[in-house]
Amino acid sequence: MKILFTKSALILLAVAAVASSCSKPQQSQKTGITYNNKNNGGYERFRQTHPSPGPGLVPIEGGTFVMGGSADQDVTFDYNNVRRRVTVPSFYMDETEVSNQDWLDYLHWISITFPDDRELYYNALPDTLVWRKPLSYNDPYVDNYLRHPAFQDYPVVGVTWDQAQEYCSWRTDRTNENILRETGRMVAWKDVGGGGKKGAPVAATTSQPFNTDIYLNGQMKGAGVDGKKMMPNLSPNAQAGTGKGGKAVRPVRMEDGILKQGYRLPSEAEWEYAALALAGNTQFENIDDGKMYPWNGLGVRSAKSKTRGLILANFKRGSGDNAGVGGYLNDKADITAPVRAYAPNDFGLYNMAGNVNEWVQDTYRQTSFEEVEDFNPFRGNEYTNKRIDDASKGQYAKDKYGKPIKDPAKSNKKLKYSELLALQGQVPADPNAPANATANGVPGTTTPAGTVPAGPLSPKNSGKAYSPDFRGEKDSVNTALYGTTTLVNDHSKVYKGGSWNDMAYWLNPATRRFMDQDESSAEVGFRCAMTLVGAPEIYPVGKPHYSIKKAKAYKAK
């Protein structure tokens, strides 16, 4: 009993010590100022956490691997995926391909948000005519594949690279909006549009739909937007607000760690790394066995007793064999299969081989392996800046859909504020200007002397203008020759993975093909990814670590 009591006492003391340490207010390590205190300026600091993935995503712990290393042959003689060692940072990736139901959700949102915009809805429709073949009776798929409930869990196809980009942006905004409404930081769903009345229609409470960038810039707040559980505003400049007891409140900021990073297409390196899933073959930083496919072994059939002999992915086994023999179909599919069909790889990702090829973010170049970086390799950068609409308020310009307007970047470095505003047709406020003086329609502003003219800025002594488009850097192919000497230009995008209509060779994660970004196919779909911020280690349990000491508290004397 004595021993048990001692152990219990030690546990209670430990819990009390942790509780007391947590109750102590945090301080700045450099100034000693206490955080989260409205009486000393309201400096804020939030608990540092490892962000959770957005809906549908699974974490992929990054690391080094040999990109192109799983390819054992080059049947196309393209010499376009030469082995090179690269490092992929940790990130999140969709567990499955985007399905028809997912796309129908997107179309439904467009129809209720912009009911009169026929062009927007039409442009978001997949091209179901991709099923038509001159000598094949696939017309039933044209009418049924996207919308019939029998295919709702099948991967969406007929989607261009451009359409996939729009879907990623839409998904980001809907996810963040849902987080804010479900947690009370914005007006709850049940109160949107109808004040909570039964049967009230769900409609936007503002003149524009939610956009993450616009919201974070403080351009979406006030009556009809603010929820009942807004973040407390500790700034001494804050005015009494809508919080309990008239306390000052504010919208969510990026620093709060509540909103998710943007959904996007994975890079080619991320996709190939995630498909191989070598983490399942790794022990103490040693890879026990390589892979040719997302599963172990050189074959394409299951070796497990319950599924022995079954094909491990949905692909074309041979010419004229898309399904196998009636009575015992080899891969249980003739065209595509449900997005959760077949076993996932060691990262928990489904159909990283077969079913449908998948768009990735990269612009195709045969020589990418010679020119990309070895850390987080990617080819396709197009640098943009959000256009400033009102310099006096720091507001972004918006298009008719409530999205920020983005312009090509003018410089490769942070500009002076006066330079930035001058490039965007704005000027900073001049406190010495007469009250009626205006510039660019902004009262109380004048054009400062010595501002740079609008136009591209180049690094000092570079001798050439800065280009915000790095997709074709170091590439000698002239886009004017597209269609004459080459089919590759800056609109050529990579897709990977093999499909229901491809031979087994294309199931190898190292293989790569390309298609124009505004083209689509019945064999190409996509899945989304998301950048992981913070520490890269996702599975720290059972692994050695250096201890991190806490900073000593400062006491003013």
C-alpha positions as CSV (number, residue, x, y, z in Angstrom):
1,M,0.0,0.0,0.0
2,K,2.8,2.3,0.9
3,I,4.4,1.8,-2.5
4,L,1.1,2.3,-4.3
5,F,0.5,5.5,-2.4
6,T,4.0,6.8,-3.2
7,K,3.5,6.1,-6.9
8,S,0.1,7.8,-6.8
9,A,1.6,10.8,-5.0
10,L,4.3,11.1,-7.6
11,I,1.7,11.0,-10.4
12,L,-0.3,13.7,-8.7
13,L,2.8,15.9,-8.2
14,A,3.7,15.5,-11.8
15,V,0.2,16.4,-13.0
16,A,0.2,19.4,-10.6
17,A,3.6,20.5,-12.0
18,V,2.4,20.3,-15.5
19,A,-0.8,22.2,-14.7
20,S,1.2,25.0,-12.9
21,S,3.6,25.3,-15.8
22,C,0.7,25.6,-18.2
23,S,-0.9,28.2,-16.1
24,K,2.1,30.5,-16.2
25,P,1.8,33.1,-18.9
26,Q,4.2,32.8,-21.8
27,Q,6.8,35.5,-22.4
28,S,8.8,36.8,-25.3
29,Q,12.2,35.3,-25.2
30,K,13.8,38.5,-26.5
31,T,11.9,41.3,-24.7
32,G,10.3,39.6,-21.7
33,I,6.9,41.0,-22.6
34,T,4.0,38.7,-21.5
35,Y,1.9,37.3,-24.3
36,N,-1.9,37.4,-24.6
37,N,-2.2,40.3,-22.2
38,K,-4.5,43.1,-23.3
39,N,-2.9,45.5,-20.9
40,N,0.6,45.6,-22.4
41,G,-0.2,45.9,-26.1
42,G,-2.0,42.5,-26.7
43,Y,1.0,40.6,-28.2
44,E,-0.4,37.2,-29.1
45,R,1.1,33.8,-29.2
46,F,-0.7,30.5,-29.7
47,R,0.1,27.0,-28.8
48,Q,2.5,25.5,-31.4
49,T,0.8,22.4,-32.8
50,H,1.4,20.0,-35.7
51,P,-1.5,21.0,-38.1
52,S,-4.0,18.3,-38.9
53,P,-4.7,17.4,-42.6
54,G,-7.7,18.8,-44.3
55,P,-10.7,16.5,-45.1
56,G,-9.8,13.6,-47.3
57,L,-6.1,13.9,-46.9
58,V,-3.5,11.6,-45.2
59,P,0.0,12.6,-44.1
60,I,3.0,11.6,-46.2
61,E,6.2,11.8,-44.3
62,G,8.8,13.1,-46.7
63,G,12.4,12.1,-47.3
64,T,15.0,11.3,-49.9
65,F,14.4,8.9,-52.7
66,V,15.7,8.2,-56.2
67,M,13.3,9.8,-58.6
68,G,12.9,7.6,-61.7
69,G,14.6,4.8,-59.9
70,S,11.7,2.3,-60.1
71,A,11.8,2.3,-63.9
72,D,13.5,-0.8,-65.2
73,Q,13.1,-0.1,-68.9
74,D,12.4,2.8,-71.3
75,V,10.1,1.2,-73.9
76,T,9.3,4.7,-75.4
77,F,13.0,5.6,-75.7
78,D,12.2,9.0,-74.4
79,Y,15.1,9.2,-72.0
80,N,12.9,11.6,-70.0
81,N,13.1,10.2,-66.4
82,V,16.8,9.6,-65.7
83,R,17.5,8.6,-62.1
84,R,18.4,11.3,-59.7
85,R,18.3,11.6,-55.9
86,V,15.9,14.2,-54.6
87,T,14.3,15.1,-51.3
88,V,10.5,15.6,-50.9
89,P,9.3,17.5,-47.9
90,S,6.4,16.0,-45.8
91,F,3.0,16.9,-47.2
92,Y,-0.6,15.7,-47.3
93,M,-2.3,13.8,-50.1
94,D,-5.8,12.7,-51.0
95,E,-6.5,9.2,-49.8
96,T,-8.4,8.6,-53.1
97,E,-8.9,10.1,-56.5
98,V,-11.5,12.8,-56.8
99,S,-14.8,11.0,-57.5
100,N,-17.9,11.8,-59.6
101,Q,-19.8,12.6,-56.4
102,D,-17.0,15.1,-55.3
103,W,-17.4,16.8,-58.7
104,L,-21.1,16.9,-58.5
105,D,-20.8,18.7,-55.1
106,Y,-18.7,21.3,-56.9
107,L,-21.3,21.7,-59.7
108,H,-24.1,22.0,-57.2
109,W,-22.3,24.8,-55.3
110,I,-21.9,26.7,-58.6
111,S,-25.6,26.2,-59.5
112,I,-26.8,27.6,-56.1
113,T,-24.2,30.4,-55.7
114,F,-24.3,31.7,-59.3
115,P,-27.6,30.4,-60.6
116,D,-27.6,32.8,-63.6
117,D,-24.0,32.3,-64.7
118,R,-24.4,29.6,-67.4
119,E,-20.9,30.1,-68.6
120,L,-19.3,29.3,-65.2
121,Y,-21.3,26.1,-64.8
122,Y,-20.6,25.0,-68.4
123,N,-16.9,25.6,-68.0
124,A,-16.9,23.4,-64.9
125,L,-18.6,20.5,-66.6
126,P,-16.2,17.6,-67.4
127,D,-16.1,16.7,-71.1
128,T,-18.1,13.5,-71.1
129,L,-17.6,13.2,-74.8
130,V,-14.2,11.7,-74.0
131,W,-15.9,8.3,-73.9
132,R,-16.9,8.5,-77.6
133,K,-14.8,6.4,-79.9
134,P,-15.4,6.1,-83.7
135,L,-15.5,2.3,-83.6
136,S,-16.7,1.6,-80.1
137,Y,-20.2,1.8,-78.5
138,N,-19.4,3.9,-75.4
139,D,-22.3,6.4,-75.8
140,P,-24.0,5.2,-72.6
141,Y,-21.0,6.4,-70.6
142,V,-21.4,9.9,-72.2
143,D,-24.8,10.2,-70.5
144,N,-24.4,8.1,-67.4
145,Y,-20.8,8.0,-66.1
146,L,-20.8,11.4,-64.4
147,R,-24.3,11.6,-63.0
148,H,-25.8,8.1,-62.5
149,P,-25.7,7.0,-58.9
150,A,-24.1,3.7,-60.0
151,F,-20.9,5.6,-60.8
152,Q,-20.9,8.1,-57.9
153,D,-17.8,6.5,-56.2
154,Y,-15.9,6.2,-59.5
155,P,-13.1,8.7,-60.4
156,V,-14.1,11.7,-62.3
157,V,-12.6,11.8,-65.8
158,G,-12.8,14.2,-68.7
159,V,-11.4,16.9,-66.5
160,T,-8.6,19.2,-67.8
161,W,-5.6,20.4,-65.8
162,D,-7.2,23.9,-65.8
163,Q,-10.4,22.5,-64.4
164,A,-8.5,20.6,-61.7
165,Q,-6.9,23.8,-60.6
166,E,-10.2,25.5,-60.2
167,Y,-11.6,22.6,-58.2
168,C,-8.6,22.8,-55.8
169,S,-9.2,26.5,-55.2
170,W,-13.0,25.9,-54.7
171,R,-12.2,23.0,-52.2
172,T,-9.9,25.2,-50.2
173,D,-12.5,27.9,-49.7
174,R,-15.3,25.5,-48.9
175,T,-13.2,23.6,-46.4
176,N,-12.1,26.8,-44.6
177,E,-15.6,28.3,-44.7
178,N,-17.0,25.1,-43.2
179,I,-14.4,25.2,-40.4
180,L,-15.3,28.8,-39.5
181,R,-19.1,28.2,-39.6
182,E,-19.0,24.9,-37.7
183,T,-16.8,26.5,-34.9
184,G,-18.9,29.7,-34.6
185,R,-16.2,32.0,-36.0
186,M,-18.6,32.9,-38.8
187,V,-22.4,32.8,-38.9
188,A,-23.5,29.2,-38.5
189,W,-24.9,27.2,-41.5
190,K,-28.4,27.1,-39.9
191,D,-28.4,30.9,-39.7
192,V,-27.0,31.6,-43.1
193,G,-29.5,33.5,-45.2
194,G,-32.6,32.7,-43.1
195,G,-31.8,33.8,-39.6
196,G,-32.2,30.3,-38.3
197,K,-35.8,30.0,-39.4
198,K,-37.0,26.6,-40.3
199,G,-37.0,26.0,-44.0
200,A,-35.0,29.1,-44.7
201,P,-32.9,28.9,-47.9
202,V,-29.1,28.5,-47.6
203,A,-27.7,31.5,-49.4
204,A,-24.7,33.8,-49.1
205,T,-25.0,36.5,-46.4
206,T,-22.8,38.8,-48.3
207,S,-22.7,39.9,-52.0
208,Q,-19.9,37.4,-52.6
209,P,-19.0,33.8,-51.6
210,F,-16.3,33.1,-49.1
211,N,-12.7,33.3,-50.2
212,T,-9.8,32.4,-47.9
213,D,-7.4,35.2,-49.2
214,I,-10.1,37.9,-49.0
215,Y,-11.2,36.8,-45.5
216,L,-7.6,36.7,-44.2
217,N,-7.1,40.2,-45.5
218,G,-10.0,41.5,-43.4
219,Q,-12.4,42.1,-46.2
220,M,-15.1,39.8,-45.0
221,K,-16.4,40.8,-41.6
222,G,-19.3,42.6,-39.9
223,A,-23.0,41.9,-39.7
224,G,-24.1,38.8,-41.5
225,V,-20.6,37.3,-41.4
226,D,-19.3,37.4,-37.8
227,G,-20.2,34.4,-35.7
228,K,-20.9,34.0,-32.0
229,K,-17.5,32.6,-31.1
230,M,-15.1,35.1,-32.7
231,M,-11.5,35.3,-31.6
232,P,-10.8,37.8,-28.8
233,N,-9.1,40.9,-29.9
234,L,-6.5,41.9,-27.4
235,S,-5.2,44.9,-29.3
236,P,-5.4,48.2,-27.3
237,N,-6.8,49.8,-30.5
238,A,-9.7,47.4,-30.7
239,Q,-13.2,48.7,-30.3
240,A,-16.0,47.1,-28.3
241,G,-17.5,44.4,-30.5
242,T,-20.1,41.7,-30.7
243,G,-18.5,39.4,-28.1
244,K,-20.0,38.6,-24.7
245,G,-20.3,41.7,-22.6
246,G,-19.4,43.8,-25.7
247,K,-15.8,42.5,-25.7
248,A,-13.7,43.2,-28.8
249,V,-13.5,40.3,-31.2
250,R,-11.8,39.7,-34.6
251,P,-11.8,37.3,-37.5
252,V,-9.4,34.4,-37.6
253,R,-5.9,35.0,-38.7
254,M,-3.3,32.7,-40.3
255,E,-1.4,32.9,-37.0
256,D,-4.2,31.2,-35.2
257,G,-3.5,27.9,-37.0
258,I,-7.2,27.2,-37.6
259,L,-7.5,27.5,-41.3
260,K,-6.1,24.9,-43.7
261,Q,-3.4,25.5,-46.3
262,G,-4.6,25.5,-49.9
263,Y,-5.5,22.3,-51.8
264,R,-3.5,21.9,-55.0
265,L,-2.3,19.3,-57.4
266,P,0.8,17.3,-56.1
267,S,4.1,17.9,-57.8
268,E,5.5,15.1,-60.0
269,A,8.1,14.3,-57.3
270,E,5.5,14.3,-54.5
271,W,3.3,12.0,-56.6
272,E,6.0,9.5,-57.5
273,Y,7.3,9.5,-53.9
274,A,3.8,8.9,-52.5
275,A,3.1,6.2,-55.0
276,L,6.2,4.2,-54.2
277,A,5.6,4.4,-50.4
278,L,9.1,3.1,-49.5
279,A,8.4,4.0,-45.9
280,G,6.9,0.5,-45.6
281,N,10.2,-1.0,-46.6
282,T,12.4,1.3,-44.4
283,Q,14.1,0.5,-41.1
284,F,16.6,2.7,-39.4
285,E,17.1,4.8,-42.6
286,N,17.8,1.6,-44.6
287,I,15.5,0.6,-47.5
288,D,15.3,-3.2,-47.3
289,D,13.7,-3.6,-50.7
290,G,12.9,-1.4,-53.6
291,K,9.6,-1.4,-55.6
292,M,8.6,-1.5,-59.2
293,Y,4.9,-0.8,-58.3
294,P,3.1,0.8,-55.3
295,W,3.2,-2.8,-53.8
296,N,6.1,-5.1,-53.2
297,G,7.2,-7.7,-55.7
298,L,7.7,-7.8,-59.4
299,G,4.2,-9.2,-60.2
300,V,0.8,-7.7,-60.5
301,R,-1.2,-10.4,-58.6
302,S,-1.9,-10.8,-54.9
303,A,0.0,-13.4,-53.0
304,K,-2.2,-13.2,-49.9
305,S,-4.2,-16.4,-49.2
306,K,-7.7,-14.7,-49.3
307,T,-7.0,-12.8,-52.5
308,R,-4.4,-15.0,-54.1
309,G,-4.2,-14.6,-57.8
310,L,-6.3,-11.5,-58.0
311,I,-5.0,-8.5,-60.0
312,L,-3.7,-5.8,-57.6
313,A,-4.8,-2.8,-59.8
314,N,-7.2,-1.8,-62.5
315,F,-5.3,-1.9,-65.8
316,K,-5.4,-3.6,-69.2
317,R,-3.8,-7.0,-68.9
318,G,-3.3,-7.4,-72.7
319,S,-4.7,-6.4,-76.0
320,G,-8.5,-6.8,-75.9
321,D,-8.5,-7.8,-72.2
322,N,-9.9,-5.1,-70.0
323,A,-11.7,-7.3,-67.5
324,G,-10.9,-11.0,-67.8
325,V,-13.1,-13.9,-68.5
326,G,-16.8,-13.8,-67.6
327,G,-17.4,-15.8,-64.4
328,Y,-14.1,-14.8,-62.9
329,L,-13.1,-11.2,-63.8
330,N,-9.4,-10.7,-63.2
331,D,-9.5,-7.1,-61.8
332,K,-13.2,-6.8,-61.2
333,A,-13.6,-3.8,-63.6
334,D,-14.0,-3.1,-67.3
335,I,-13.6,0.7,-67.3
336,T,-12.8,2.5,-64.1
337,A,-13.5,1.1,-60.6
338,P,-14.6,2.7,-57.3
339,V,-11.9,5.0,-55.8
340,R,-11.4,2.7,-52.8
341,A,-11.2,-0.5,-54.8
342,Y,-8.0,-2.6,-54.3
343,A,-5.6,-2.5,-51.4
344,P,-3.9,0.8,-50.4
345,N,-0.2,1.2,-50.5
346,D,2.0,1.6,-47.4
347,F,1.0,5.3,-47.1
348,G,-2.7,4.4,-47.1
349,L,-3.3,5.8,-50.6
350,Y,-5.7,4.0,-53.0
351,N,-5.2,3.4,-56.7
352,M,-1.8,5.0,-57.1
353,A,-1.4,2.5,-60.0
354,G,-4.2,2.0,-62.5
355,N,-7.8,3.0,-62.5
356,V,-7.1,6.5,-63.9
357,N,-3.9,8.4,-64.7
358,E,-3.6,11.5,-62.5
359,W,-2.7,15.1,-63.4
360,V,0.3,16.5,-61.4
361,Q,1.3,20.2,-61.1
362,D,4.4,20.1,-63.2
363,T,4.9,21.5,-66.7
364,Y,6.5,18.8,-68.9
365,R,10.0,19.0,-70.2
366,Q,12.0,16.0,-71.3
367,T,15.1,17.4,-69.6
368,S,13.5,18.3,-66.3
369,F,15.9,15.9,-64.5
370,E,18.8,18.0,-65.6
371,E,17.5,21.4,-64.4
372,V,15.2,21.1,-61.4
373,E,16.4,21.5,-57.8
374,D,17.2,18.4,-55.7
375,F,15.1,19.7,-52.8
376,N,11.4,19.7,-53.5
377,P,11.9,19.5,-57.3
378,F,9.2,21.2,-59.4
379,R,8.9,22.7,-62.9
380,G,6.0,25.1,-63.4
381,N,6.5,28.2,-61.3
382,E,4.5,31.2,-62.3
383,Y,5.0,33.9,-59.7
384,T,2.1,36.2,-59.0
385,N,1.1,39.0,-56.6
386,K,-2.4,40.0,-55.5
387,R,-3.5,43.3,-56.9
388,I,-4.0,46.1,-54.4
389,D,-7.3,47.8,-55.0
390,D,-7.2,50.5,-52.2
391,A,-3.8,51.4,-50.8
392,S,-5.3,53.4,-47.9
393,K,-7.2,50.4,-46.7
394,G,-4.8,47.6,-47.9
395,Q,-7.6,45.9,-49.8
396,Y,-7.2,43.4,-52.6
397,A,-9.0,43.9,-55.9
398,K,-11.6,41.2,-56.6
399,D,-13.1,39.7,-59.7
400,K,-16.8,39.1,-60.2
401,Y,-16.6,35.8,-58.2
402,G,-15.1,37.4,-55.2
403,K,-11.6,36.1,-55.8
404,P,-8.4,38.2,-55.5
405,I,-7.0,39.4,-58.9
406,K,-3.5,38.2,-59.3
407,D,-0.9,39.8,-61.6
408,P,2.5,38.5,-62.8
409,A,5.2,39.3,-60.3
410,K,7.3,42.3,-61.2
411,S,10.4,41.5,-59.1
412,N,12.3,38.6,-57.5
413,K,12.6,40.3,-54.2
414,K,10.6,42.3,-51.7
415,L,10.1,45.8,-53.1
416,K,10.0,49.1,-51.2
417,Y,6.4,50.0,-50.3
418,S,6.4,53.0,-52.6
419,E,7.7,50.8,-55.5
420,L,5.1,48.2,-54.9
421,L,2.2,50.7,-54.9
422,A,3.6,52.5,-57.9
423,L,3.7,49.2,-59.9
424,Q,0.1,48.6,-59.1
425,G,-1.1,52.1,-59.8
426,Q,-1.3,53.1,-56.2
427,V,0.5,55.6,-54.0
428,P,1.0,55.7,-50.2
429,A,-0.9,58.3,-48.2
430,D,0.8,61.6,-47.7
431,P,0.0,63.1,-44.2
432,N,1.1,66.6,-45.4
433,A,-1.2,66.6,-48.5
434,P,-4.2,68.9,-48.5
435,A,-7.5,67.2,-47.5
436,N,-8.9,67.5,-51.1
437,A,-5.7,66.2,-52.8
438,T,-6.2,62.9,-54.6
439,A,-4.2,60.4,-56.6
440,N,-5.7,57.4,-58.4
441,G,-9.0,58.2,-56.7
442,V,-7.7,57.9,-53.2
443,P,-8.4,61.0,-51.1
444,G,-5.4,62.4,-49.2
445,T,-2.8,60.9,-51.4
446,T,-0.2,62.3,-53.7
447,T,2.3,60.8,-56.1
448,P,5.7,60.6,-54.2
449,A,8.7,61.8,-56.0
450,G,11.1,59.2,-57.4
451,T,8.7,56.3,-57.7
452,V,9.6,53.7,-60.2
453,P,7.4,53.5,-63.4
454,A,5.1,50.5,-63.8
455,G,6.7,47.6,-65.5
456,P,9.0,44.6,-64.9
457,L,11.9,45.2,-62.5
458,S,15.2,43.4,-63.0
459,P,17.8,42.5,-60.4
460,K,20.6,45.1,-60.2
461,N,23.1,44.8,-63.0
462,S,21.3,41.8,-64.5
463,G,21.0,43.4,-67.9
464,K,17.6,41.8,-68.5
465,A,14.0,42.1,-67.3
466,Y,12.7,39.9,-64.6
467,S,10.4,37.1,-65.7
468,P,7.7,35.8,-63.4
469,D,7.4,32.6,-65.5
470,F,10.1,30.0,-64.9
471,R,8.5,27.1,-66.7
472,G,10.7,27.4,-69.7
473,E,13.9,28.4,-68.0
474,K,17.0,27.1,-69.6
475,D,14.9,25.4,-72.3
476,S,16.0,26.1,-75.9
477,V,12.6,25.1,-77.4
478,N,10.9,28.1,-78.9
479,T,7.2,28.1,-78.3
480,A,6.7,29.5,-81.8
481,L,7.8,26.1,-83.1
482,Y,5.1,24.3,-81.2
483,G,3.3,21.9,-83.6
484,T,6.1,22.2,-86.2
485,T,9.1,20.6,-84.5
486,T,7.8,19.7,-81.1
487,L,4.5,19.0,-79.3
488,V,5.9,20.4,-76.0
489,N,5.3,23.9,-74.8
490,D,4.5,25.7,-71.5
491,H,0.9,24.3,-71.6
492,S,2.1,20.7,-71.6
493,K,1.4,19.1,-68.2
494,V,2.5,15.8,-66.7
495,Y,0.2,12.9,-65.8
496,K,1.2,9.7,-64.2
497,G,0.0,6.3,-62.8
498,G,-1.5,4.3,-65.6
499,S,-5.2,3.7,-66.1
500,W,-7.9,1.1,-66.8
501,N,-6.9,1.2,-70.5
502,D,-3.1,1.1,-70.1
503,M,-0.7,-1.8,-70.0
504,A,1.2,-2.7,-66.8
505,Y,4.3,-0.7,-67.9
506,W,2.5,2.5,-67.1
507,L,1.7,1.4,-63.5
508,N,5.3,2.1,-62.6
509,P,5.4,5.4,-60.7
510,A,8.5,6.5,-62.6
511,T,6.8,6.6,-66.0
512,R,5.5,10.0,-67.2
513,R,3.5,11.3,-70.0
514,F,2.1,14.7,-70.9
515,M,-1.0,16.3,-72.4
516,D,-2.1,19.9,-73.0
517,Q,-3.6,21.6,-70.0
518,D,-6.9,22.2,-71.7
519,E,-7.3,18.7,-73.0
520,S,-9.0,15.8,-71.2
521,S,-9.3,12.0,-71.5
522,A,-11.4,9.1,-70.2
523,E,-8.2,7.7,-68.8
524,V,-7.1,10.8,-66.8
525,G,-8.4,12.0,-63.4
526,F,-6.6,13.6,-60.4
527,R,-6.3,13.9,-56.6
528,C,-5.3,16.8,-54.5
529,A,-2.4,17.5,-52.1
530,M,-1.7,20.1,-49.4
531,T,1.5,21.5,-48.1
532,L,2.4,20.5,-44.6
533,V,3.8,23.3,-42.4
534,G,6.0,22.8,-39.4
535,A,8.0,19.8,-38.3
536,P,8.4,17.1,-41.0
537,E,8.3,14.1,-38.7
538,I,4.8,12.6,-38.7
539,Y,5.4,9.4,-36.8
540,P,7.8,10.2,-33.9
541,V,6.7,7.5,-31.5
542,G,9.4,5.0,-30.6
543,K,12.2,7.0,-32.3
544,P,15.1,8.8,-30.5
545,H,14.9,12.6,-30.2
546,Y,17.0,15.4,-28.8
547,S,15.4,17.1,-25.8
548,I,14.3,20.7,-26.3
549,K,14.7,22.9,-23.3
550,K,12.2,25.7,-22.5
551,A,13.5,29.3,-22.4
552,K,14.0,30.7,-18.9
553,A,11.4,33.1,-17.7
554,Y,12.5,36.8,-17.4
555,K,11.7,38.7,-14.2
556,A,11.9,42.5,-14.3
557,K,13.9,43.9,-11.4
